[in-house]
Amino acid sequence: MINFTEELLGKVTIKQGINEFEIEIRRGNCLAVFIYDNGEDYILYNFYANKAHLNNIKKNYGKIWSDSDKVISCRLNLRYKESKTLLDYFVKDGIKVECYYE
């Protein structure tokens, strides 16, 4: 079971078709949990268990983001070590990332 905390590692905005969604990247019992908050519920969008999981996704699909999701923007809080790991993978996939420290 995937659990997540209130600690916000960052946010990513994706576009699926004509719809845009702001996804929160949260700390959890894995490397990172991607959550969509629709105001009533938290919806699990994705999670990365660890670096090995990311490497397997990259090996099998060539990139860590689905072809159906276009990343519009990405912000990562480098206060967290998980964010630094995500930054490496995002940049290698050609995603422009805005970094901050809070």
Disulfide bonds with the S-S distance in Angstrom:
none
